[in-house]
Each structure stands twice: as C-alpha cells, then as structure tokens.
C-alpha cells in the first residue's frame, strides 16, 4: 500500500502523467499518476489517503524544490499536469451519490492568478459534499464573479489565491460582491491567506483546506448531520 502511494508521489514530483506520456524520458513506458491512482483505488486505499499521502505529498516536494530553485516553472507545470491527471479518478470516490444539491457554490481563482490545483480540489470536494459547483476557472475578474452570482441568486462564492500579489485582487472582488449583493456568503482560501486577512477584507470565512469550507457552510446553513 505504501509503495503505490510513494510511486504516486514520485510521479507527481517527476511529472509522469500516464504510461504513454514520453516525459520524463527515464520513466518511459512506466505507469503514471493516471494508472497508479486507479490501482490504489482498486487496492481499497481511501481516496483521501491517496490524495494526501500520494498526490499532495509529491506536490509538496515540488513546492519545496521550486522555492529553493532546484526545479523551475516547466517542471512544476509537468507536476501540476500529473497531479491533475490523477484527480478525476478520486472525484467519483468522493462523490456521495446524493441527488439533492445543498446549494450552488461558485468558485474561481482570483484575477491575475493562474494556480488552479487547490481550487480544483475544493471544487471536487464540494461536489462530493453535495454542492452544485460552477467553476469560473483561473484569472477571474470581480465582474465575472458578480455576473455569475447575479445569474444564480443565493449562491455561495468561493475564492482562491496563491500569490501574495493577487491577494489584493481578492479584496477587490469581495468588496464588489458585498456592495452589490450584501447578503452573499464568501469563503476564501489559498496558501498565503490567514484569518486576519479574511477579516480585513470582509469575507465571511477563511478555510485552510476544502474540508473546513464544507464544515463552515454545513454549520452556517444548518446542514451538519
Ligand atoms: Co506558482 N507559486 N507561480 N506555479 N506555485 C507558488 C504559489 C509559490 C509559493 C512558489 C514559491 O516561490 N515558493 C510562489 C508564490 C510566492 C508568493 O506569492 N509569495 C509562486 C510563484 C512566485 C509563481 C510565479 C510568479 C512563478 C513565475 O512565473 N516566476 C507564477 C505565477 C503565475 C500566475 O499565477 N500569474 C507561478 C506559476 C506556477 C505554475 C503555472 C508553474 C504552477 C501552477 C499550475 C496550476 O495550478 N495549474 C505553480 C505551482 C504548482 C506552484 C506550487 C509549487 C504549488 C501550488 C499548488 O498547487 N499546491 C506553489 C508552491 C507551494 O505551494 N509550495 C507555487 C498544491 C495545492 C493543493 O495547494 O493551492 O495551497 P493550494 O490549495 C490548498 C489550500 O490552500 C486550500 O485547499 C487546498 C488543499 O488543501 N485552498 C482553499 C485553496 N483554495 C481554497 C479555497 C477555499 C478553501 C481552501 O475556499 C474557497
């Protein structure tokens, strides 16, 4: 069991997507995250363990290497692709099968920010928790958030930011939404954020991980089981 999780982490670290992908050359012909995640699920390893001890473990190694210039943007992009390639298989395992939606959750990475792995994870976990999710993708302007919110009255909005430089765009987006739709609930997250920042910009909640977002909304809407 540990072995397959270690292999998944290694594939994310090295950017190995699937058996057919030619990169990296020394792993040609070997399984990538696509195959290994499916194997791990078939072995009965819980999706959350595959996510935390496989995919996210590999990405955390990449993050540390990126910080000290041991790997560079193209390497990180390949790792992101390998991680994203494994995630759809986990999605079905996270899904509860409940037909009734708890509500609509609009999510996007804020303007100027192209990081989407964390946002995709939140989307996946929210879908699994019974929310209908509208994913606005990356580089989402305040106007886009507002337009989609107006088209979906009563929806909750989630925003993700990974760069200290784009946190100010999150602040702009929160201000625009709150001034136009004062009763909207906004949850924010992303590695550089803090509860203090959330309070300062007037968002309703900060969560360091997807589960916190689910639990906050369950509690707020009285949906906790
Ligand atoms: Co970027 N990058 N990057 N990068 N990148 C970081 C964020 C950085 C910390 C790396 C570093 O220097 N150590 C740094 C930011 C520094 C800072 O702002 N202080 C950085 C930089 C500088 C940059 C560029 C400027 C690099 C350059 O071009 N010179 C550039 C910016 C591009 C842009 O956005 N305009 C850039 C580009 C990229 C890639 C494109 C190569 C790639 C992104 C690919 C993609 O997303 N498709 C990339 C990556 C992969 C990273 C690192 C290595 C990993 C980020 C990640 O996906 N983590 C990252 C270093 C690191 O984090 N250690 C780094 C895994 C992910 C699951 O975690 O997104 O935090 P995270 O999400 C978590 C929680 O935060 C939370 O849940 C998730 C699961 O637990 N969460 C929420 C997230 N959103 C939430 C919302 C919620 C609730 C919880 O409610 C709504």
py3Dmol code that shows the C-alpha trace and the ligand (Angstrom):
import py3Dmol

protein = """\
ATOM      1  CA  UNK A   1       0.000   0.000   0.000  1.00  0.00           C
ATOM      2  CA  UNK A   2       2.763   2.443   0.981  1.00  0.00           C
ATOM      3  CA  UNK A   3       4.621   1.548  -2.171  1.00  0.00           C
ATOM      4  CA  UNK A   4       1.852   2.634  -4.520  1.00  0.00           C
ATOM      5  CA  UNK A   5       1.409   5.900  -2.605  1.00  0.00           C
ATOM      6  CA  UNK A   6       5.144   6.535  -2.817  1.00  0.00           C
ATOM      7  CA  UNK A   7       5.042   5.836  -6.541  1.00  0.00           C
ATOM      8  CA  UNK A   8       2.168   8.310  -6.975  1.00  0.00           C
ATOM      9  CA  UNK A   9       4.121  10.961  -5.063  1.00  0.00           C
ATOM     10  CA  UNK A  10       7.173  10.260  -7.226  1.00  0.00           C
ATOM     11  CA  UNK A  11       5.111  10.547 -10.441  1.00  0.00           C
ATOM     12  CA  UNK A  12       3.763  13.930  -9.369  1.00  0.00           C
ATOM     13  CA  UNK A  13       7.254  15.048  -8.422  1.00  0.00           C
ATOM     14  CA  UNK A  14       8.680  13.911 -11.771  1.00  0.00           C
ATOM     15  CA  UNK A  15       5.663  14.973 -13.884  1.00  0.00           C
ATOM     16  CA  UNK A  16       4.772  11.476 -15.092  1.00  0.00           C
ATOM     17  CA  UNK A  17       1.151  11.620 -16.304  1.00  0.00           C
ATOM     18  CA  UNK A  18       0.454   8.145 -17.715  1.00  0.00           C
ATOM     19  CA  UNK A  19       2.089   5.144 -19.321  1.00  0.00           C
ATOM     20  CA  UNK A  20       2.025   6.694 -22.807  1.00  0.00           C
ATOM     21  CA  UNK A  21       3.496  10.047 -21.861  1.00  0.00           C
ATOM     22  CA  UNK A  22       7.065  10.408 -23.095  1.00  0.00           C
ATOM     23  CA  UNK A  23       8.143  12.637 -20.194  1.00  0.00           C
ATOM     24  CA  UNK A  24      10.338  12.154 -18.254  1.00  0.00           C
ATOM     25  CA  UNK A  25      12.410  10.035 -20.652  1.00  0.00           C
ATOM     26  CA  UNK A  26      13.806   7.719 -17.984  1.00  0.00           C
ATOM     27  CA  UNK A  27      10.262   6.698 -16.940  1.00  0.00           C
ATOM     28  CA  UNK A  28       9.065   5.982 -20.499  1.00  0.00           C
ATOM     29  CA  UNK A  29       6.682   3.005 -20.603  1.00  0.00           C
ATOM     30  CA  UNK A  30       6.079   3.036 -16.851  1.00  0.00           C
ATOM     31  CA  UNK A  31       2.778   3.762 -15.124  1.00  0.00           C
ATOM     32  CA  UNK A  32       1.970   7.384 -14.300  1.00  0.00           C
ATOM     33  CA  UNK A  33      -0.461   9.003 -11.876  1.00  0.00           C
ATOM     34  CA  UNK A  34      -3.453   8.015 -14.034  1.00  0.00           C
ATOM     35  CA  UNK A  35      -2.735   4.294 -13.747  1.00  0.00           C
ATOM     36  CA  UNK A  36      -1.375   4.336 -10.206  1.00  0.00           C
ATOM     37  CA  UNK A  37      -4.309   6.241  -8.704  1.00  0.00           C
ATOM     38  CA  UNK A  38      -6.681   3.693 -10.263  1.00  0.00           C
ATOM     39  CA  UNK A  39      -4.551   0.841  -8.904  1.00  0.00           C
ATOM     40  CA  UNK A  40      -4.554   2.401  -5.434  1.00  0.00           C
ATOM     41  CA  UNK A  41      -8.352   2.725  -5.506  1.00  0.00           C
ATOM     42  CA  UNK A  42      -8.655  -0.894  -6.682  1.00  0.00           C
ATOM     43  CA  UNK A  43      -6.492  -1.913  -3.697  1.00  0.00           C
ATOM     44  CA  UNK A  44      -9.067  -0.278  -1.430  1.00  0.00           C
ATOM     45  CA  UNK A  45      -6.927   2.668  -0.330  1.00  0.00           C
ATOM     46  CA  UNK A  46      -9.246   5.527   0.688  1.00  0.00           C
ATOM     47  CA  UNK A  47      -9.373   8.438  -1.752  1.00  0.00           C
ATOM     48  CA  UNK A  48      -8.395  10.897   0.998  1.00  0.00           C
ATOM     49  CA  UNK A  49      -5.236   8.867   1.715  1.00  0.00           C
ATOM     50  CA  UNK A  50      -4.333   8.743  -1.989  1.00  0.00           C
ATOM     51  CA  UNK A  51      -4.811  12.489  -2.156  1.00  0.00           C
ATOM     52  CA  UNK A  52      -2.836  13.359   0.989  1.00  0.00           C
ATOM     53  CA  UNK A  53      -0.086  10.716   1.007  1.00  0.00           C
ATOM     54  CA  UNK A  54       0.289  10.384  -2.770  1.00  0.00           C
ATOM     55  CA  UNK A  55      -0.669  13.357  -4.948  1.00  0.00           C
ATOM     56  CA  UNK A  56      -0.287  16.162  -2.395  1.00  0.00           C
ATOM     57  CA  UNK A  57       2.877  14.691  -0.899  1.00  0.00           C
ATOM     58  CA  UNK A  58       4.500  14.778  -4.352  1.00  0.00           C
ATOM     59  CA  UNK A  59       3.360  18.348  -4.962  1.00  0.00           C
ATOM     60  CA  UNK A  60       4.693  19.433  -1.590  1.00  0.00           C
ATOM     61  CA  UNK A  61       8.170  18.131  -2.510  1.00  0.00           C
ATOM     62  CA  UNK A  62       7.951  20.051  -5.793  1.00  0.00           C
ATOM     63  CA  UNK A  63       6.891  23.195  -3.928  1.00  0.00           C
ATOM     64  CA  UNK A  64       9.926  22.991  -1.641  1.00  0.00           C
ATOM     65  CA  UNK A  65      12.298  22.381  -4.570  1.00  0.00           C
ATOM     66  CA  UNK A  66      10.692  25.275  -6.504  1.00  0.00           C
ATOM     67  CA  UNK A  67      11.254  27.566  -3.506  1.00  0.00           C
ATOM     68  CA  UNK A  68      14.990  26.893  -3.474  1.00  0.00           C
ATOM     69  CA  UNK A  69      15.441  26.929  -7.267  1.00  0.00           C
ATOM     70  CA  UNK A  70      16.100  23.205  -7.567  1.00  0.00           C
ATOM     71  CA  UNK A  71      13.278  22.918 -10.136  1.00  0.00           C
ATOM     72  CA  UNK A  72      11.758  25.549 -12.430  1.00  0.00           C
ATOM     73  CA  UNK A  73       8.380  26.580 -13.891  1.00  0.00           C
ATOM     74  CA  UNK A  74       8.273  23.943 -16.699  1.00  0.00           C
ATOM     75  CA  UNK A  75       8.999  21.184 -14.160  1.00  0.00           C
ATOM     76  CA  UNK A  76       6.279  22.482 -11.863  1.00  0.00           C
ATOM     77  CA  UNK A  77       3.835  22.624 -14.779  1.00  0.00           C
ATOM     78  CA  UNK A  78       4.503  18.974 -15.593  1.00  0.00           C
ATOM     79  CA  UNK A  79       3.956  18.102 -11.929  1.00  0.00           C
ATOM     80  CA  UNK A  80       0.695  20.044 -11.926  1.00  0.00           C
ATOM     81  CA  UNK A  81      -0.438  18.124 -15.015  1.00  0.00           C
ATOM     82  CA  UNK A  82       0.470  14.808 -13.424  1.00  0.00           C
ATOM     83  CA  UNK A  83      -1.438  15.744 -10.282  1.00  0.00           C
ATOM     84  CA  UNK A  84      -4.481  16.959 -12.228  1.00  0.00           C
ATOM     85  CA  UNK A  85      -4.436  13.720 -14.265  1.00  0.00           C
ATOM     86  CA  UNK A  86      -4.921  11.653 -11.115  1.00  0.00           C
ATOM     87  CA  UNK A  87      -7.677  13.750  -9.579  1.00  0.00           C
ATOM     88  CA  UNK A  88     -10.697  12.796 -11.755  1.00  0.00           C
ATOM     89  CA  UNK A  89     -10.431   9.192 -10.544  1.00  0.00           C
ATOM     90  CA  UNK A  90     -10.691  10.355  -6.954  1.00  0.00           C
ATOM     91  CA  UNK A  91     -13.665  12.558  -7.744  1.00  0.00           C
ATOM     92  CA  UNK A  92     -16.053   9.652  -8.191  1.00  0.00           C
ATOM     93  CA  UNK A  93     -14.810   8.135  -4.942  1.00  0.00           C
ATOM     94  CA  UNK A  94     -15.512  11.389  -3.086  1.00  0.00           C
ATOM     95  CA  UNK A  95     -18.983  11.694  -4.506  1.00  0.00           C
ATOM     96  CA  UNK A  96     -21.701  10.808  -2.058  1.00  0.00           C
ATOM     97  CA  UNK A  97     -24.274   9.893  -4.671  1.00  0.00           C
ATOM     98  CA  UNK A  98     -26.794  12.216  -3.085  1.00  0.00           C
ATOM     99  CA  UNK A  99     -29.029  13.553  -5.828  1.00  0.00           C
ATOM    100  CA  UNK A 100     -30.250  16.639  -3.977  1.00  0.00           C
ATOM    101  CA  UNK A 101     -27.856  19.584  -4.015  1.00  0.00           C
ATOM    102  CA  UNK A 102     -27.169  21.561  -0.866  1.00  0.00           C
ATOM    103  CA  UNK A 103     -26.927  24.723  -2.951  1.00  0.00           C
ATOM    104  CA  UNK A 104     -24.854  26.399  -5.629  1.00  0.00           C
ATOM    105  CA  UNK A 105     -21.182  27.147  -4.983  1.00  0.00           C
ATOM    106  CA  UNK A 106     -19.412  29.470  -7.414  1.00  0.00           C
ATOM    107  CA  UNK A 107     -15.629  29.129  -7.285  1.00  0.00           C
ATOM    108  CA  UNK A 108     -12.723  30.789  -9.062  1.00  0.00           C
ATOM    109  CA  UNK A 109      -9.090  31.689  -8.650  1.00  0.00           C
ATOM    110  CA  UNK A 110      -8.861  35.472  -8.421  1.00  0.00           C
ATOM    111  CA  UNK A 111      -7.750  37.859 -11.146  1.00  0.00           C
ATOM    112  CA  UNK A 112      -4.091  37.611 -12.141  1.00  0.00           C
ATOM    113  CA  UNK A 113      -3.660  34.202 -10.543  1.00  0.00           C
ATOM    114  CA  UNK A 114      -3.259  31.072 -12.676  1.00  0.00           C
ATOM    115  CA  UNK A 115      -2.903  28.492  -9.896  1.00  0.00           C
ATOM    116  CA  UNK A 116      -5.787  26.036 -10.028  1.00  0.00           C
ATOM    117  CA  UNK A 117      -4.800  22.814  -8.303  1.00  0.00           C
ATOM    118  CA  UNK A 118      -6.085  23.879  -4.883  1.00  0.00           C
ATOM    119  CA  UNK A 119      -9.205  25.418  -6.418  1.00  0.00           C
ATOM    120  CA  UNK A 120      -9.862  22.192  -8.335  1.00  0.00           C
ATOM    121  CA  UNK A 121      -9.549  20.221  -5.110  1.00  0.00           C
ATOM    122  CA  UNK A 122     -12.056  22.473  -3.371  1.00  0.00           C
ATOM    123  CA  UNK A 123     -14.419  22.085  -6.345  1.00  0.00           C
ATOM    124  CA  UNK A 124     -14.091  18.314  -6.255  1.00  0.00           C
ATOM    125  CA  UNK A 125     -14.643  18.061  -2.507  1.00  0.00           C
ATOM    126  CA  UNK A 126     -17.609  20.454  -2.628  1.00  0.00           C
ATOM    127  CA  UNK A 127     -19.210  18.383  -5.395  1.00  0.00           C
ATOM    128  CA  UNK A 128     -18.574  15.303  -3.305  1.00  0.00           C
ATOM    129  CA  UNK A 129     -20.246  17.011  -0.344  1.00  0.00           C
ATOM    130  CA  UNK A 130     -23.408  17.585  -2.375  1.00  0.00           C
ATOM    131  CA  UNK A 131     -22.989  21.086  -3.804  1.00  0.00           C
ATOM    132  CA  UNK A 132     -23.630  22.059  -7.408  1.00  0.00           C
ATOM    133  CA  UNK A 133     -20.408  23.835  -8.345  1.00  0.00           C
ATOM    134  CA  UNK A 134     -19.934  26.489 -11.013  1.00  0.00           C
ATOM    135  CA  UNK A 135     -16.212  26.707 -11.695  1.00  0.00           C
ATOM    136  CA  UNK A 136     -15.091  30.025 -13.186  1.00  0.00           C
ATOM    137  CA  UNK A 137     -11.527  28.794 -13.647  1.00  0.00           C
ATOM    138  CA  UNK A 138      -8.467  30.949 -13.097  1.00  0.00           C
ATOM    139  CA  UNK A 139      -7.844  34.704 -13.510  1.00  0.00           C
ATOM    140  CA  UNK A 140     -11.427  35.504 -12.528  1.00  0.00           C
ATOM    141  CA  UNK A 141     -12.316  39.209 -12.504  1.00  0.00           C
ATOM    142  CA  UNK A 142     -14.581  40.715  -9.818  1.00  0.00           C
ATOM    143  CA  UNK A 143     -17.053  41.499 -12.615  1.00  0.00           C
ATOM    144  CA  UNK A 144     -17.188  37.843 -13.656  1.00  0.00           C
ATOM    145  CA  UNK A 145     -17.848  36.707 -10.068  1.00  0.00           C
ATOM    146  CA  UNK A 146     -20.604  39.323  -9.828  1.00  0.00           C
ATOM    147  CA  UNK A 147     -22.214  38.434 -13.146  1.00  0.00           C
ATOM    148  CA  UNK A 148     -22.415  34.722 -12.299  1.00  0.00           C
ATOM    149  CA  UNK A 149     -23.618  35.447  -8.758  1.00  0.00           C
ATOM    150  CA  UNK A 150     -26.445  37.607 -10.133  1.00  0.00           C
ATOM    151  CA  UNK A 151     -27.369  34.799 -12.514  1.00  0.00           C
ATOM    152  CA  UNK A 152     -27.516  32.413  -9.534  1.00  0.00           C
ATOM    153  CA  UNK A 153     -29.212  34.251  -6.650  1.00  0.00           C
ATOM    154  CA  UNK A 154     -28.488  32.725  -3.251  1.00  0.00           C
ATOM    155  CA  UNK A 155     -25.287  31.025  -4.386  1.00  0.00           C
ATOM    156  CA  UNK A 156     -22.238  30.916  -2.104  1.00  0.00           C
ATOM    157  CA  UNK A 157     -18.970  32.239  -3.552  1.00  0.00           C
ATOM    158  CA  UNK A 158     -15.530  30.676  -3.006  1.00  0.00           C
ATOM    159  CA  UNK A 159     -12.311  32.427  -3.965  1.00  0.00           C
ATOM    160  CA  UNK A 160      -8.808  31.057  -4.114  1.00  0.00           C
ATOM    161  CA  UNK A 161      -5.495  32.984  -4.240  1.00  0.00           C
ATOM    162  CA  UNK A 162      -1.981  31.555  -4.236  1.00  0.00           C
ATOM    163  CA  UNK A 163       0.114  34.680  -4.705  1.00  0.00           C
ATOM    164  CA  UNK A 164       0.683  37.481  -2.235  1.00  0.00           C
ATOM    165  CA  UNK A 165       0.397  39.810  -5.233  1.00  0.00           C
ATOM    166  CA  UNK A 166      -3.114  38.574  -6.128  1.00  0.00           C
ATOM    167  CA  UNK A 167      -4.482  38.729  -2.582  1.00  0.00           C
ATOM    168  CA  UNK A 168      -5.323  42.393  -3.234  1.00  0.00           C
ATOM    169  CA  UNK A 169      -7.472  41.300  -6.191  1.00  0.00           C
ATOM    170  CA  UNK A 170      -9.370  39.034  -3.821  1.00  0.00           C
ATOM    171  CA  UNK A 171     -10.014  42.072  -1.643  1.00  0.00           C
ATOM    172  CA  UNK A 172     -11.370  43.974  -4.693  1.00  0.00           C
ATOM    173  CA  UNK A 173     -13.627  41.071  -5.654  1.00  0.00           C
ATOM    174  CA  UNK A 174     -15.014  40.730  -2.110  1.00  0.00           C
ATOM    175  CA  UNK A 175     -15.736  44.485  -1.959  1.00  0.00           C
ATOM    176  CA  UNK A 176     -17.553  44.468  -5.323  1.00  0.00           C
ATOM    177  CA  UNK A 177     -19.690  41.441  -4.401  1.00  0.00           C
ATOM    178  CA  UNK A 178     -20.527  42.680  -0.910  1.00  0.00           C
ATOM    179  CA  UNK A 179     -21.524  46.132  -2.166  1.00  0.00           C
ATOM    180  CA  UNK A 180     -23.763  44.737  -4.934  1.00  0.00           C
ATOM    181  CA  UNK A 181     -25.098  41.656  -3.099  1.00  0.00           C
ATOM    182  CA  UNK A 182     -24.701  42.405   0.631  1.00  0.00           C
ATOM    183  CA  UNK A 183     -26.107  39.089   1.867  1.00  0.00           C
ATOM    184  CA  UNK A 184     -23.746  36.906  -0.215  1.00  0.00           C
ATOM    185  CA  UNK A 185     -21.630  34.404   1.712  1.00  0.00           C
ATOM    186  CA  UNK A 186     -17.985  34.392   0.609  1.00  0.00           C
ATOM    187  CA  UNK A 187     -15.424  31.779   1.649  1.00  0.00           C
ATOM    188  CA  UNK A 188     -11.757  32.396   0.867  1.00  0.00           C
ATOM    189  CA  UNK A 189      -8.715  30.145   0.856  1.00  0.00           C
ATOM    190  CA  UNK A 190      -5.238  29.612  -0.548  1.00  0.00           C
ATOM    191  CA  UNK A 191      -1.777  29.121   0.879  1.00  0.00           C
ATOM    192  CA  UNK A 192      -0.845  32.771   1.650  1.00  0.00           C
ATOM    193  CA  UNK A 193      -4.176  33.637   3.307  1.00  0.00           C
ATOM    194  CA  UNK A 194      -4.877  33.998   7.017  1.00  0.00           C
ATOM    195  CA  UNK A 195      -7.938  34.524   9.183  1.00  0.00           C
ATOM    196  CA  UNK A 196      -6.731  38.103   9.795  1.00  0.00           C
ATOM    197  CA  UNK A 197      -6.665  38.780   6.065  1.00  0.00           C
ATOM    198  CA  UNK A 198     -10.142  37.306   5.675  1.00  0.00           C
ATOM    199  CA  UNK A 199     -11.439  39.572   8.458  1.00  0.00           C
ATOM    200  CA  UNK A 200      -9.683  42.598   6.969  1.00  0.00           C
ATOM    201  CA  UNK A 201     -11.229  42.193   3.511  1.00  0.00           C
ATOM    202  CA  UNK A 202     -14.706  41.427   4.863  1.00  0.00           C
ATOM    203  CA  UNK A 203     -15.089  37.850   3.609  1.00  0.00           C
ATOM    204  CA  UNK A 204     -17.325  35.609   5.709  1.00  0.00           C
ATOM    205  CA  UNK A 205     -14.934  32.738   6.295  1.00  0.00           C
ATOM    206  CA  UNK A 206     -11.385  31.560   5.709  1.00  0.00           C
ATOM    207  CA  UNK A 207     -10.533  27.915   5.418  1.00  0.00           C
ATOM    208  CA  UNK A 208      -7.040  26.471   5.055  1.00  0.00           C
ATOM    209  CA  UNK A 209      -8.450  23.364   3.356  1.00  0.00           C
ATOM    210  CA  UNK A 210     -11.539  22.160   1.439  1.00  0.00           C
ATOM    211  CA  UNK A 211     -12.979  20.283   4.410  1.00  0.00           C
ATOM    212  CA  UNK A 212     -13.078  23.456   6.501  1.00  0.00           C
ATOM    213  CA  UNK A 213     -15.085  25.144   3.757  1.00  0.00           C
ATOM    214  CA  UNK A 214     -17.607  22.279   3.714  1.00  0.00           C
ATOM    215  CA  UNK A 215     -17.914  22.237   7.502  1.00  0.00           C
ATOM    216  CA  UNK A 216     -18.317  26.017   7.734  1.00  0.00           C
ATOM    217  CA  UNK A 217     -21.160  26.000   5.198  1.00  0.00           C
ATOM    218  CA  UNK A 218     -22.839  22.951   6.743  1.00  0.00           C
ATOM    219  CA  UNK A 219     -22.810  24.687  10.127  1.00  0.00           C
ATOM    220  CA  UNK A 220     -23.936  28.054   8.740  1.00  0.00           C
ATOM    221  CA  UNK A 221     -26.792  26.554   6.751  1.00  0.00           C
ATOM    222  CA  UNK A 222     -27.753  24.059   9.448  1.00  0.00           C
ATOM    223  CA  UNK A 223     -26.887  21.135   7.175  1.00  0.00           C
ATOM    224  CA  UNK A 224     -24.464  19.330   9.504  1.00  0.00           C
ATOM    225  CA  UNK A 225     -25.567  15.739  10.022  1.00  0.00           C
TER     226      UNK A 225
END
"""
ligand_1 = """\
91
LIG
Co 3.448 29.027 -8.506
N 3.973 29.974 -6.874
N 3.931 30.616 -9.560
N 3.081 27.927 -10.035
N 3.417 27.571 -7.313
C 3.728 29.282 -5.600
C 2.346 29.620 -5.059
C 4.904 29.851 -4.705
C 4.589 29.837 -3.193
C 6.208 29.076 -5.024
C 7.399 29.612 -4.267
O 8.015 30.563 -4.685
N 7.732 29.027 -3.173
C 5.068 31.291 -5.299
C 4.225 32.387 -4.651
C 5.049 33.304 -3.791
C 4.226 34.398 -3.217
O 3.273 34.873 -3.737
N 4.656 34.802 -2.057
C 4.715 31.053 -6.748
C 5.113 31.890 -7.824
C 6.052 33.036 -7.455
C 4.678 31.681 -9.150
C 5.025 32.521 -10.383
C 5.035 34.042 -10.172
C 6.387 31.981 -10.889
C 6.972 32.663 -12.091
O 6.370 32.764 -13.113
N 8.163 33.150 -11.882
C 3.928 32.106 -11.391
C 2.665 32.963 -11.256
C 1.663 32.668 -12.341
C 0.331 33.336 -12.035
O -0.482 32.779 -11.316
N 0.115 34.529 -12.576
C 3.665 30.713 -10.892
C 3.282 29.686 -11.744
C 3.062 28.378 -11.325
C 2.781 27.237 -12.295
C 1.917 27.647 -13.500
C 4.105 26.718 -12.798
C 2.137 26.180 -11.331
C 0.588 26.248 -11.271
C -0.068 25.175 -12.115
C -1.527 25.065 -11.802
O -2.030 25.427 -10.740
N -2.228 24.522 -12.777
C 2.660 26.625 -9.974
C 2.670 25.804 -8.811
C 2.205 24.372 -8.999
C 3.092 26.281 -7.539
C 3.341 25.484 -6.248
C 4.627 24.715 -6.429
C 2.267 24.520 -5.815
C 0.872 25.149 -5.670
C -0.126 24.032 -5.510
O -0.799 23.665 -6.455
N -0.149 23.431 -4.293
C 3.449 26.660 -5.175
C 4.428 26.348 -4.048
C 3.737 25.760 -2.846
O 2.566 25.937 -2.615
N 4.511 25.104 -2.029
C 3.654 27.855 -6.003
C -0.993 22.251 -4.035
C -2.423 22.730 -3.731
C -3.277 21.501 -3.406
O -2.377 23.573 -2.595
O -3.253 25.601 -3.861
O -2.469 25.805 -1.439
P -3.102 25.009 -2.522
O -4.583 24.640 -2.071
C -4.846 24.084 -0.803
C -5.212 25.118 0.269
O -4.566 26.367 0.088
C -6.699 25.177 0.200
O -7.102 23.872 -0.214
C -6.092 23.246 -0.991
C -5.947 21.821 -0.500
O -5.558 21.764 0.826
N -7.384 26.136 -0.657
C -8.637 26.555 -0.320
C -7.051 26.687 -1.825
N -8.019 27.460 -2.276
C -9.028 27.392 -1.380
C -10.297 27.990 -1.362
C -11.132 27.712 -0.274
C -10.719 26.896 0.770
C -9.472 26.308 0.751
O -12.363 28.219 -0.152
C -12.958 28.814 -1.264
"""
view = py3Dmol.view(width=600, height=400)
view.addModel(protein, "pdb")
view.setStyle({"model": 0}, {"cartoon": {"style": "trace"}})
view.addModel(ligand_1, "xyz")
view.setStyle({"model": 1}, {"stick": {}})
view.zoomTo()
view.show()
